[in-house]
Amino acid sequence: MLAVTAARFDADDPLAALEVGDRPEPEVPEGWVVVELEAVAVNHHDLWSLQGVGLRDEQLPMILGCDGAGVDPDGNEVVVHAVIGDPDAGGGDETLDPRRSLLSERHPGTLAERVAVPRRNLVPKPPSLSWEEAACLPTAYLTAYRMLFTRGGLRPGDTVLVQGAGGGVATALVLLARAAGLRVWVTSRDPGKGERALELGAHRAFESGERLPAKVDAVMETVGAATWSHSQRSLRPGGTLVVAGATSGNDPSADLAQVFFLQRSVIGSTMGTRAELERLISFCDATGVRPLIDSVRPLAEARAGFARMLDGEQFGKVVLTV
Ligand SMILES: NC(=O)c1ccc[n+]([C@@H]2O[C@H](COP(=O)([O-])OP(=O)(O)OC[C@H]3O[C@@H](n4cnc5c(N)ncnc54)[C@H](OP(=O)(O)O)[C@@H]3O)[C@@H](O)[C@H]2O)c1
């Protein structure tokens, strides 16, 4: 079958590690099923994999991809939940299973014609979502949903700052937060991306690092070192900083005095549970909010989609159709 793989690692030139070609059919462990994929989507996670983050040499070649939607063996239209974990081992939350992994970390991912997943990882796709829209939800949108509503505990009327407006998770945060009745502020290095975030529903857009007119209830952080101190400065006393990524660097100053003196909460968040993915899909169905798609191209042209992400040109999700 056609698949997109990390054939090697290249920290400096991830596209040099990418191969699009024929791979063996997926192996199907007991209790797993094969999904015929219709559409899949690319995440920054796939670029990390090509750079050797989270994978070891002996796991190569690895089929990339966490996001996908397709048809299960019974003919049902499904969205694939990407977290491979046991809820019982995580106190009812599979993301807290110490042995949890994502598709494409220990098991082959979704950037292929077919993928094998545990049966419990299939979530029904409502007819109101297109294949392309459904394929965007399992990673960036699920992460955003859990950051805002589960880990961040935000309520309608709160003000939230989203750092790095152009990113996949960031656009998901803007769309979901606005649809849920939050006041949404964004930052971006690129004024054009700020403008586009306003078109998506953000109330205000600021340059990266710019002083805000008021402190916010919560900051959603996926950029990391480049925006961390601005995130701290922007938060009201007692506010919440939810962090789910560190694209620009992992190790900024923690500024502990800011944390304790102003009684702030710094909360990590990763992906989400199957139950949260179901609620996210229901939220999209009920409100009409839809994932923002940057571009759609055939799976065979995956390299061009990856290049778009690598160059930071994308605004929204890069989708591949199978
Ligand atoms: N924990 C989880 O479950 C989870 C899930 C999904 C993603 N993630 C992580 O979250 C991060 C974002 O993922 P993504 O898929 O949204 O990536 P992405 O689409 O590549 O977005 C990254 C955004 O970060 C901003 N940025 C990058 N470098 C920057 C810098 N030096 N200074 C300021 N801003 C910078 C950019 O925004 P502007 O150009 O607008 O400034 C860019 O659009 C990644 O590190 C990813 O691994 C984690």
The ligand as an SDF file (V2000), in Angstrom:
LIG
                    3D

 48 52  0  0  0  0  0  0  0  0999 V2000
    0.9810   17.8190   23.6930 N   0  0  0  0  0  0  0  0  0  0  0  0
    0.2810   17.4460   22.6440 C   0  0  0  0  0  0  0  0  0  0  0  0
   -0.5830   16.5900   22.7120 O   0  0  0  0  0  0  0  0  0  0  0  0
    0.5070   18.1290   21.3360 C   0  0  0  0  0  0  0  0  0  0  0  0
   -0.4020   17.9640   20.2960 C   0  0  0  0  0  0  0  0  0  0  0  0
   -0.1990   18.6800   19.1190 C   0  0  0  0  0  0  0  0  0  0  0  0
    0.9340   19.4890   19.0040 C   0  0  0  0  0  0  0  0  0  0  0  0
    1.8290   19.5570   20.0200 N   0  0  0  0  0  0  0  0  0  0  0  0
    3.0290   20.4110   19.9220 C   0  0  0  0  0  0  0  0  0  0  0  0
    2.6080   21.7670   19.8350 O   0  0  0  0  0  0  0  0  0  0  0  0
    3.4800   22.4920   18.9910 C   0  0  0  0  0  0  0  0  0  0  0  0
    2.6760   23.1500   17.8980 C   0  0  0  0  0  0  0  0  0  0  0  0
    2.1740   22.1350   17.0370 O   0  0  0  0  0  0  0  0  0  0  0  0
    1.4660   22.5290   15.6960 P   0  0  0  0  0  0  0  0  0  0  0  0
    1.1440   21.2530   14.9770 O   0  0  0  0  0  0  0  0  0  0  0  0
    0.4120   23.5370   15.9660 O   0  0  0  0  0  0  0  0  0  0  0  0
    2.7330   23.2130   14.9620 O   0  0  0  0  0  0  0  0  0  0  0  0
    2.8000   24.2880   13.8220 P   0  0  0  0  0  0  0  0  0  0  0  0
    1.5310   24.2210   13.0300 O   0  0  0  0  0  0  0  0  0  0  0  0
    4.1040   24.1000   13.1550 O   0  0  0  0  0  0  0  0  0  0  0  0
    2.7770   25.6950   14.6320 O   0  0  0  0  0  0  0  0  0  0  0  0
    3.8300   26.2150   15.3550 C   0  0  0  0  0  0  0  0  0  0  0  0
    3.5580   27.7400   15.5420 C   0  0  0  0  0  0  0  0  0  0  0  0
    4.4770   28.2110   16.5340 O   0  0  0  0  0  0  0  0  0  0  0  0
    4.8370   29.5380   16.2490 C   0  0  0  0  0  0  0  0  0  0  0  0
    6.3070   29.6300   16.3190 N   0  0  0  0  0  0  0  0  0  0  0  0
    7.2010   28.7390   15.8870 C   0  0  0  0  0  0  0  0  0  0  0  0
    8.4600   29.1670   16.1490 N   0  0  0  0  0  0  0  0  0  0  0  0
    8.3240   30.3540   16.7710 C   0  0  0  0  0  0  0  0  0  0  0  0
    9.2260   31.3040   17.2850 C   0  0  0  0  0  0  0  0  0  0  0  0
   10.5660   31.1120   17.2240 N   0  0  0  0  0  0  0  0  0  0  0  0
    8.7590   32.4240   17.8390 N   0  0  0  0  0  0  0  0  0  0  0  0
    7.4260   32.6330   17.9160 C   0  0  0  0  0  0  0  0  0  0  0  0
    6.5120   31.7570   17.4300 N   0  0  0  0  0  0  0  0  0  0  0  0
    6.9540   30.6340   16.8730 C   0  0  0  0  0  0  0  0  0  0  0  0
    4.3710   29.8640   14.8590 C   0  0  0  0  0  0  0  0  0  0  0  0
    3.3190   30.8050   14.9500 O   0  0  0  0  0  0  0  0  0  0  0  0
    3.3920   32.2460   14.2130 P   0  0  0  0  0  0  0  0  0  0  0  0
    4.0910   32.0260   12.9120 O   0  0  0  0  0  0  0  0  0  0  0  0
    1.9800   32.6520   14.0950 O   0  0  0  0  0  0  0  0  0  0  0  0
    4.1670   33.1660   15.1360 O   0  0  0  0  0  0  0  0  0  0  0  0
    3.8660   28.5250   14.3080 C   0  0  0  0  0  0  0  0  0  0  0  0
    2.7750   28.7070   13.4890 O   0  0  0  0  0  0  0  0  0  0  0  0
    4.5140   21.4730   18.4680 C   0  0  0  0  0  0  0  0  0  0  0  0
    5.6860   21.6040   19.2240 O   0  0  0  0  0  0  0  0  0  0  0  0
    3.8440   20.1390   18.6790 C   0  0  0  0  0  0  0  0  0  0  0  0
    4.7780   19.0960   18.8580 O   0  0  0  0  0  0  0  0  0  0  0  0
    1.6240   18.9010   21.1790 C   0  0  0  0  0  0  0  0  0  0  0  0
  1  2  1  0
  2  3  2  0
  2  4  1  0
  4  5  1  0
  4 48  2  0
  5  6  2  0
  6  7  1  0
  7  8  2  0
  8  9  1  0
  8 48  1  0
  9 10  1  0
  9 46  1  0
 10 11  1  0
 11 12  1  0
 11 44  1  0
 12 13  1  0
 13 14  1  0
 14 15  2  0
 14 16  1  0
 14 17  1  0
 17 18  1  0
 18 19  2  0
 18 20  1  0
 18 21  1  0
 21 22  1  0
 22 23  1  0
 23 24  1  0
 23 42  1  0
 24 25  1  0
 25 26  1  0
 25 36  1  0
 26 27  1  0
 26 35  1  0
 27 28  2  0
 28 29  1  0
 29 30  1  0
 29 35  2  0
 30 31  1  0
 30 32  2  0
 32 33  1  0
 33 34  2  0
 34 35  1  0
 36 37  1  0
 36 42  1  0
 37 38  1  0
 38 39  2  0
 38 40  1  0
 38 41  1  0
 42 43  1  0
 44 45  1  0
 44 46  1  0
 46 47  1  0
M  CHG  2   8   1  16  -1
M  END
$$$$
